[in-house]
Amino acid sequence: MRTQVAIIGAGPSGLLLGQLLHQAGIANVIVERQSGAYVLGRIRAGILEQVTVDLMAEAGVGARVQREGIAHHSIELVFQGTRHSIDVHGLTGGKQVTAYGQTELTHDLMEARAAAGLETVYEAADVAVQGFDGERPQVRFKGKDGREQVLQCDFIAGCDGFHGVCRASVPRRALREYEKVYPFGWLGVLADVPPVSPHAIVYGNSERGFSLCSMRSMTRSRYYVQTAMDDKVEAWSDQRFWDELRRRLDPELADRVVTGPSIEKSIAPLRSFVAEPMRFGRLFLAGDAAHIVPPTGAKGLNLAASDVKYLSSALIEHYREHSDAGLDQYSARALARVWKAERFSWWLTSLMHRFPDTGDFGQRLQDAELGYLVGSRAAATALAENYVGLPL
């Protein structure tokens, strides 16, 4: 097998990269170790920055998100039992975020790839990336029939997530990793109930811990509460979850919570992680393969999209203009935006969560900073600018 760009991973970043390259006439093959149904069934993020929405349009798959996505013009902060609105739209000159589930985005990209007849190898076993430090990189894997196949290419794009093979194949001496693990997790519930706040995400800070009210559509909601790292999903009945969520919101909002049976319930750990650089010869990392942010602030999927924008533009420049300037600058450009998003996600996580050593003093400091945030236009503008996404 031969292609120009081999993409490892059929998640949103790999699919979006493949679609952008296809639009530019650049051949690509995606290799994915899971089945298509498994990839589509993963429950993930649901808030898109304008950069991501624009990229979907550029890739020719933006019609449904424009039609069905729900614009959020503000975010709401709950602390000391009171809710405050931050006018994100007004503070950023008309920018917004869009509620649109990652499952829907993945479906749009899969459908477009199938319609274009582009090759995606699902359920590939024993995937190995080789030769990326030379002129002839290749990807080896076993197909569904168990036969070993070799995919030769010009470049390899590692879009295979935190536990993927691409970053793991880089020599340890060539890689520097930065990590912070947070001492709590998020218990998340997905339910077919109307959102408590249909045009804003609600972030809650209370003595009981963090809470988040988000949505996937006007009939499907995603809610979270902070929980201990060693907590078990089995210990949380639906009723216990809904009761705890209400306790962490202001009284008026708590009364508006519509409850229902959970479709999905899970506990996710939180970490901040960055691997540098993001290029190794002819291997380029993108998305979770190179960095992880805590979900506070909804930056993970959007950072992957900005990586893809930088990488696709660099590859298009290589093939169209025979220039490697974009490829040479890819890692530095991507990491500059990554670290700004890491800072914002860390700051918002630190501001909204109850840490083991917070204590009464720490809680009062959080209250003071939150009070300053909602009372200062300058502070609120800084939050809003980061929330809608910094420029590429």
Solvent accessible surface area in square Angstrom, and as a share of the most:
residue,aa,sasa,rsa
1,M,86,0.39
2,R,146,0.53
3,T,9,0.05
4,Q,54,0.24
5,V,0,0.00
6,A,0,0.00
7,I,0,0.00
8,I,6,0.03
9,G,5,0.05
10,A,0,0.00
11,G,9,0.09
12,P,15,0.10
13,S,13,0.09
14,G,0,0.00
15,L,3,0.01
16,L,6,0.03
17,L,0,0.00
18,G,0,0.00
19,Q,12,0.05
20,L,6,0.03
21,L,0,0.00
22,H,66,0.29
23,Q,97,0.43
24,A,18,0.14
25,G,67,0.64
26,I,7,0.04
27,A,53,0.41
28,N,9,0.05
29,V,12,0.07
30,I,0,0.00
31,V,1,0.00
32,E,12,0.05
33,R,158,0.58
34,Q,40,0.18
35,S,34,0.22
36,G,20,0.19
37,A,82,0.64
38,Y,113,0.43
39,V,6,0.03
40,L,51,0.25
41,G,50,0.48
42,R,66,0.24
43,I,51,0.26
44,R,129,0.47
45,A,33,0.26
46,G,3,0.03
47,I,9,0.04
48,L,0,0.00
49,E,5,0.02
50,Q,63,0.28
51,V,27,0.16
52,T,1,0.01
53,V,7,0.04
54,D,75,0.39
55,L,4,0.02
56,M,0,0.00
57,A,55,0.43
58,E,88,0.40
59,A,0,0.00
60,G,56,0.54
61,V,16,0.09
62,G,7,0.07
63,A,73,0.56
64,R,52,0.19
65,V,3,0.01
66,Q,115,0.51
67,R,161,0.59
68,E,85,0.38
69,G,19,0.18
70,I,25,0.13
71,A,35,0.27
72,H,2,0.01
73,H,83,0.37
74,S,24,0.15
75,I,1,0.00
76,E,25,0.11
77,L,0,0.00
78,V,2,0.01
79,F,8,0.03
80,Q,124,0.55
81,G,44,0.42
82,T,69,0.40
83,R,62,0.23
84,H,55,0.24
85,S,76,0.49
86,I,5,0.03
87,D,79,0.41
88,V,1,0.01
89,H,63,0.28
90,G,41,0.39
91,L,28,0.14
92,T,20,0.12
93,G,76,0.73
94,G,35,0.33
95,K,90,0.38
96,Q,45,0.20
97,V,2,0.01
98,T,11,0.06
99,A,1,0.01
100,Y,7,0.03
101,G,5,0.04
102,Q,24,0.11
103,T,45,0.26
104,E,66,0.29
105,L,3,0.02
106,T,4,0.02
107,H,72,0.32
108,D,13,0.07
109,L,1,0.01
110,M,32,0.14
111,E,106,0.48
112,A,22,0.17
113,R,8,0.03
114,A,77,0.60
115,A,92,0.72
116,A,44,0.34
117,G,65,0.63
118,L,40,0.20
119,E,86,0.38
120,T,32,0.18
121,V,23,0.13
122,Y,51,0.19
123,E,77,0.34
124,A,2,0.02
125,A,48,0.37
126,D,102,0.53
127,V,25,0.14
128,A,32,0.25
129,V,9,0.05
130,Q,71,0.32
131,G,35,0.34
132,F,17,0.07
133,D,125,0.65
134,G,34,0.33
135,E,132,0.59
136,R,213,0.78
137,P,2,0.01
138,Q,35,0.16
139,V,0,0.00
140,R,79,0.29
141,F,1,0.00
142,K,77,0.33
143,G,9,0.09
144,K,152,0.64
145,D,97,0.50
146,G,45,0.44
147,R,177,0.65
148,E,104,0.47
149,Q,62,0.27
150,V,41,0.23
151,L,1,0.00
152,Q,93,0.41
153,C,5,0.03
154,D,32,0.16
155,F,6,0.02
156,I,0,0.00
157,A,1,0.01
158,G,0,0.00
159,C,9,0.05
160,D,31,0.16
161,G,23,0.22
162,F,40,0.17
163,H,155,0.69
164,G,13,0.12
165,V,44,0.25
166,C,0,0.00
167,R,28,0.10
168,A,78,0.61
169,S,40,0.26
170,V,4,0.02
171,P,55,0.34
172,R,157,0.57
173,R,219,0.80
174,A,46,0.36
175,L,19,0.09
176,R,158,0.58
177,E,66,0.30
178,Y,71,0.27
179,E,97,0.44
180,K,90,0.38
181,V,81,0.46
182,Y,1,0.00
183,P,54,0.34
184,F,4,0.02
185,G,1,0.01
186,W,5,0.02
187,L,0,0.00
188,G,1,0.01
189,V,1,0.01
190,L,4,0.02
191,A,0,0.00
192,D,86,0.44
193,V,7,0.04
194,P,66,0.41
195,P,15,0.10
196,V,8,0.04
197,S,11,0.07
198,P,45,0.28
199,H,106,0.47
200,A,7,0.05
201,I,3,0.02
202,V,0,0.00
203,Y,4,0.01
204,G,0,0.00
205,N,3,0.02
206,S,26,0.17
207,E,132,0.59
208,R,128,0.47
209,G,1,0.01
210,F,0,0.00
211,S,0,0.00
212,L,12,0.06
213,C,4,0.02
214,S,9,0.06
215,M,1,0.00
216,R,37,0.13
217,S,41,0.26
218,M,90,0.40
219,T,96,0.56
220,R,88,0.32
221,S,0,0.00
222,R,14,0.05
223,Y,1,0.00
224,Y,32,0.12
225,V,0,0.00
226,Q,17,0.08
227,T,10,0.06
228,A,54,0.42
229,M,105,0.47
230,D,114,0.59
231,D,38,0.20
232,K,130,0.55
233,V,45,0.26
234,E,154,0.69
235,A,55,0.42
236,W,14,0.05
237,S,63,0.41
238,D,42,0.22
239,Q,115,0.51
240,R,107,0.39
241,F,0,0.00
242,W,6,0.02
243,D,47,0.24
244,E,11,0.05
245,L,0,0.00
246,R,79,0.29
247,R,137,0.50
248,R,18,0.06
249,L,13,0.06
250,D,8,0.04
251,P,98,0.62
252,E,88,0.40
253,L,0,0.00
254,A,11,0.08
255,D,128,0.66
256,R,98,0.36
257,V,8,0.05
258,V,71,0.41
259,T,55,0.32
260,G,17,0.16
261,P,113,0.71
262,S,34,0.22
263,I,86,0.44
264,E,46,0.21
265,K,43,0.18
266,S,38,0.25
267,I,41,0.21
268,A,46,0.36
269,P,92,0.58
270,L,1,0.00
271,R,69,0.25
272,S,15,0.09
273,F,7,0.03
274,V,2,0.01
275,A,0,0.00
276,E,44,0.20
277,P,53,0.33
278,M,0,0.00
279,R,64,0.23
280,F,19,0.08
281,G,38,0.37
282,R,53,0.19
283,L,0,0.00
284,F,1,0.00
285,L,0,0.00
286,A,0,0.00
287,G,1,0.01
288,D,62,0.32
289,A,0,0.00
290,A,0,0.00
291,H,3,0.01
292,I,31,0.16
293,V,14,0.08
294,P,1,0.01
295,P,56,0.35
296,T,0,0.00
297,G,1,0.01
298,A,20,0.15
299,K,7,0.03
300,G,26,0.25
301,L,20,0.10
302,N,1,0.01
303,L,2,0.01
304,A,8,0.06
305,A,3,0.02
306,S,1,0.01
307,D,1,0.00
308,V,0,0.00
309,K,51,0.21
310,Y,13,0.05
311,L,0,0.00
312,S,3,0.02
313,S,43,0.28
314,A,3,0.02
315,L,1,0.01
316,I,35,0.18
317,E,46,0.21
318,H,41,0.18
319,Y,47,0.18
320,R,156,0.57
321,E,118,0.53
322,H,163,0.73
323,S,33,0.21
324,D,66,0.34
325,A,44,0.34
326,G,9,0.09
327,L,1,0.01
328,D,94,0.49
329,Q,94,0.42
330,Y,1,0.01
331,S,16,0.10
332,A,72,0.56
333,R,108,0.39
334,A,1,0.01
335,L,18,0.09
336,A,56,0.43
337,R,19,0.07
338,V,0,0.00
339,W,98,0.34
340,K,111,0.47
341,A,11,0.09
342,E,6,0.03
343,R,117,0.43
344,F,2,0.01
345,S,0,0.00
346,W,113,0.40
347,W,51,0.18
348,L,1,0.00
349,T,0,0.00
350,S,35,0.22
351,L,6,0.03
352,M,0,0.00
353,H,1,0.00
354,R,60,0.22
355,F,38,0.16
356,P,108,0.68
357,D,127,0.66
358,T,18,0.10
359,G,38,0.36
360,D,116,0.60
361,F,156,0.65
362,G,15,0.15
363,Q,13,0.06
364,R,167,0.61
365,L,100,0.50
366,Q,19,0.08
367,D,16,0.08
368,A,64,0.49
369,E,74,0.33
370,L,0,0.00
371,G,32,0.30
372,Y,140,0.53
373,L,5,0.02
374,V,45,0.26
375,G,69,0.66
376,S,21,0.14
377,R,177,0.65
378,A,78,0.60
379,A,18,0.14
380,A,8,0.07
381,T,32,0.18
382,A,52,0.40
383,L,3,0.01
384,A,0,0.00
385,E,81,0.36
386,N,20,0.10
387,Y,5,0.02
388,V,7,0.04
389,G,8,0.08
390,L,45,0.22
391,P,103,0.65
392,L,87,0.43
